[in-house]
Amino acid sequence: MVSQKVTVTNKSGIHARPAGELVQIASKCSSDIVIRVGDKSVNPKSILMLMAAAIRCGTEITVECSGEAEKEDLKKIIDAIAGGLGE
């Protein structure tokens, strides 16, 4: 398992559009991925779970990946979040 912290930079946080973008990226990854926000654990392959987490701008989250391509998948997810998820 590999993990890394990242701060959400989207002005509106991870709302519908960026959540959809993150789901698309995560769904293409073969690893098991978990996003930890405080005491919550969120599956980024589920738009409903991402929306329910109410992740706001400036929130530090931890992304954890485990699986055969965990390092590559972690980099994809971290780069996408740090890059603003298309916003």
Backbone as JSON, one array per atom type, in Angstrom:
{
  "sequence": "MVSQKVTVTNKSGIHARPAGELVQIASKCSSDIVIRVGDKSVNPKSILMLMAAAIRCGTEITVECSGEAEKEDLKKIIDAIAGGLGE",
  "N": [[0.84, -1.18, 0.0], [0.47, 2.23, -0.78], [0.55, 5.69, 0.08], [-0.45, 9.16, 0.08], [-0.6, 12.59, 0.99], [-2.69, 15.3, -0.02], [-3.77, 18.57, -0.88], [-6.96, 19.87, -1.51], [-7.63, 21.97, -4.18], [-9.63, 23.14, -5.67], [-11.9, 25.81, -6.01], [-14.56, 25.46, -5.28], [-14.43, 23.08, -3.99], [-14.75, 19.48, -4.0], [-17.18, 19.12, -5.86], [-20.04, 18.3, -7.92], [-19.09, 18.27, -10.76], [-16.12, 18.14, -10.65], [-16.03, 15.84, -9.06], [-17.13, 13.92, -10.73], [-15.13, 13.89, -12.69], [-12.99, 12.89, -11.16], [-13.98, 10.35, -10.52], [-14.03, 9.18, -13.06], [-11.27, 9.03, -13.62], [-10.33, 7.47, -11.44], [-11.78, 5.12, -11.85], [-10.53, 3.95, -14.0], [-8.27, 2.96, -12.92], [-6.5, 0.14, -11.68], [-5.99, -0.44, -9.07], [-7.04, -0.79, -5.59], [-8.57, 1.92, -4.19], [-8.65, 4.43, -1.72], [-9.91, 7.35, -0.27], [-9.13, 9.35, 2.38], [-10.73, 11.46, 4.57], [-10.54, 13.32, 7.21], [-12.2, 11.5, 9.61], [-13.52, 9.94, 7.82], [-13.78, 7.44, 5.26], [-13.52, 7.19, 1.86], [-14.64, 5.89, -1.22], [-13.25, 6.62, -4.23], [-14.25, 5.79, -6.64], [-16.88, 5.98, -6.64], [-19.34, 8.22, -7.26], [-21.39, 9.1, -5.62], [-20.44, 8.62, -3.02], [-18.24, 10.36, -3.0], [-19.51, 12.86, -3.28], [-21.07, 12.9, -0.96], [-19.12, 13.12, 0.96], [-18.48, 15.79, 1.09], [-16.14, 17.44, 0.45], [-14.19, 20.19, 0.86], [-12.65, 23.19, -0.49], [-9.22, 23.6, 0.23], [-9.09, 21.55, 2.02], [-7.18, 18.99, 3.46], [-6.49, 15.87, 2.23], [-6.01, 12.29, 2.34], [-4.76, 10.02, 0.08], [-4.96, 6.64, -0.6], [-3.56, 3.79, -2.09], [-3.71, 0.43, -3.14], [-2.43, -2.4, -4.66], [-1.48, -3.99, -7.77], [-0.58, -1.95, -9.54], [-0.15, 0.21, -7.85], [1.57, 2.47, -7.29], [1.65, 3.92, -9.71], [-1.09, 4.43, -10.04], [-1.63, 5.94, -7.74], [-0.12, 8.23, -8.3], [-1.53, 9.2, -10.56], [-4.04, 9.89, -9.41], [-3.3, 11.75, -7.39], [-2.04, 13.74, -8.96], [-4.23, 14.57, -10.5], [-6.0, 15.65, -8.56], [-4.38, 17.63, -7.37], [-4.05, 19.19, -9.59], [-6.48, 20.4, -9.89], [-8.66, 19.06, -10.95], [-9.66, 19.58, -13.54], [-10.73, 22.13, -13.36]],
  "CA": [[0.0, 0.0, 0.0], [1.15, 3.52, -0.8], [-0.39, 6.78, 0.38], [0.1, 10.5, 0.0], [-1.55, 13.65, 1.31], [-2.83, 16.36, -1.02], [-4.77, 19.58, -0.52], [-7.93, 20.17, -2.56], [-7.45, 23.37, -4.58], [-10.82, 23.65, -6.35], [-12.57, 26.84, -5.21], [-15.82, 24.93, -4.76], [-14.2, 21.76, -3.44], [-15.07, 18.38, -4.92], [-18.62, 19.09, -6.1], [-20.47, 17.36, -8.95], [-18.24, 18.14, -11.94], [-14.83, 17.54, -10.34], [-16.24, 14.48, -8.55], [-17.28, 13.1, -11.93], [-13.8, 13.76, -13.28], [-12.21, 12.0, -10.3], [-14.54, 9.01, -10.68], [-13.55, 8.67, -14.35], [-9.85, 8.71, -13.48], [-10.19, 6.36, -10.49], [-12.37, 3.91, -12.41], [-9.57, 3.37, -14.94], [-7.16, 2.42, -12.14], [-6.73, -1.24, -11.25], [-5.76, -0.53, -7.62], [-8.08, -0.41, -4.63], [-8.25, 3.29, -3.81], [-9.44, 5.0, -0.64], [-9.58, 8.72, 0.1], [-9.45, 9.59, 3.79], [-11.03, 12.85, 4.9], [-10.82, 13.26, 8.64], [-12.48, 10.12, 10.03], [-14.28, 9.28, 6.76], [-13.09, 6.73, 4.19], [-14.36, 7.36, 0.68], [-14.25, 5.2, -2.45], [-13.33, 7.6, -5.3], [-14.88, 5.23, -7.83], [-18.32, 6.19, -6.42], [-19.65, 9.65, -7.23], [-22.25, 9.37, -4.47], [-19.6, 8.69, -1.82], [-17.45, 11.59, -3.07], [-20.4, 13.99, -3.03], [-21.49, 12.84, 0.44], [-17.99, 13.49, 1.82], [-18.46, 17.26, 1.16], [-14.74, 17.86, 0.54], [-14.12, 21.61, 0.53], [-11.37, 23.78, -0.88], [-8.29, 23.74, 1.33], [-9.09, 20.34, 2.85], [-6.11, 18.04, 3.19], [-6.99, 14.49, 2.19], [-5.0, 11.27, 2.12], [-5.12, 9.04, -0.94], [-4.27, 5.36, -0.4], [-3.74, 2.83, -3.17], [-3.08, -0.88, -2.96], [-2.63, -3.27, -5.82], [-0.32, -4.21, -8.63], [-0.13, -0.68, -10.12], [-0.47, 1.2, -6.82], [2.37, 3.69, -7.4], [1.18, 4.65, -10.88], [-2.45, 4.89, -9.77], [-1.54, 7.02, -6.75], [0.36, 9.42, -9.01], [-2.64, 9.71, -11.39], [-5.05, 10.51, -8.55], [-2.7, 12.94, -6.76], [-1.85, 14.76, -10.01], [-5.54, 15.09, -10.88], [-6.52, 16.49, -7.46], [-3.51, 18.81, -7.25], [-4.26, 19.99, -10.8], [-7.79, 21.05, -9.84], [-9.7, 18.21, -11.56], [-10.24, 20.2, -14.74], [-11.32, 23.46, -13.12]],
  "C": [[0.88, 1.24, 0.0], [0.1, 4.59, -0.51], [0.33, 8.11, 0.28], [-1.01, 11.5, 0.34], [-1.53, 14.68, 0.19], [-3.92, 17.3, -0.54], [-5.65, 19.87, -1.72], [-7.85, 21.65, -2.88], [-8.65, 23.96, -5.3], [-11.53, 24.66, -5.46], [-13.85, 26.33, -4.57], [-15.67, 23.55, -4.13], [-14.53, 20.69, -4.46], [-16.59, 18.27, -4.99], [-18.89, 18.22, -7.32], [-19.5, 17.19, -10.11], [-16.86, 17.57, -11.61], [-14.95, 16.13, -9.75], [-16.39, 13.51, -9.71], [-15.96, 12.85, -12.62], [-12.95, 12.78, -12.49], [-12.69, 10.55, -10.42], [-14.05, 8.39, -11.99], [-12.09, 8.22, -14.27], [-9.67, 7.47, -12.6], [-10.72, 5.05, -11.07], [-11.45, 3.21, -13.4], [-8.38, 2.74, -14.22], [-7.5, 1.0, -11.66], [-6.59, -1.42, -9.74], [-7.05, -0.3, -6.83], [-7.67, 0.95, -4.1], [-9.2, 3.76, -2.72], [-8.96, 6.43, -0.44], [-10.04, 8.9, 1.54], [-9.57, 11.09, 4.02], [-11.44, 12.86, 6.36], [-11.03, 11.81, 9.05], [-13.29, 9.34, 8.99], [-13.33, 8.58, 5.79], [-14.02, 6.71, 2.99], [-13.78, 6.57, -0.5], [-14.37, 6.21, -3.6], [-13.88, 7.06, -6.62], [-16.4, 5.37, -7.74], [-18.61, 7.68, -6.3], [-20.51, 10.0, -6.02], [-21.43, 9.5, -3.18], [-18.76, 9.98, -1.82], [-18.31, 12.81, -2.74], [-20.81, 14.05, -1.55], [-20.37, 13.26, 1.39], [-17.87, 15.0, 1.98], [-17.04, 17.8, 1.36], [-14.62, 19.28, 0.0], [-12.72, 22.04, 0.11], [-10.49, 23.96, 0.36], [-8.23, 22.54, 2.25], [-7.92, 19.44, 2.45], [-6.68, 16.63, 3.29], [-5.8, 13.54, 2.0], [-5.54, 10.27, 1.11], [-4.29, 7.79, -0.69], [-4.59, 4.44, -1.57], [-3.07, 1.53, -2.81], [-3.44, -1.75, -4.15], [-1.38, -3.31, -6.67], [0.26, -2.91, -9.19], [-0.31, 0.48, -9.15], [0.3, 2.51, -6.97], [1.9, 4.55, -8.57], [-0.21, 5.23, -10.64], [-2.46, 6.03, -8.76], [-1.11, 8.31, -7.43], [-0.76, 10.04, -9.86], [-3.65, 10.47, -10.54], [-4.51, 11.79, -7.92], [-2.55, 14.06, -7.77], [-3.19, 15.4, -10.41], [-6.1, 16.03, -9.81], [-5.69, 17.76, -7.33], [-3.68, 19.74, -8.44], [-5.64, 20.63, -10.87], [-8.92, 20.28, -10.51], [-10.43, 18.91, -12.69], [-10.87, 21.56, -14.52], [-10.27, 24.53, -13.13]]
}
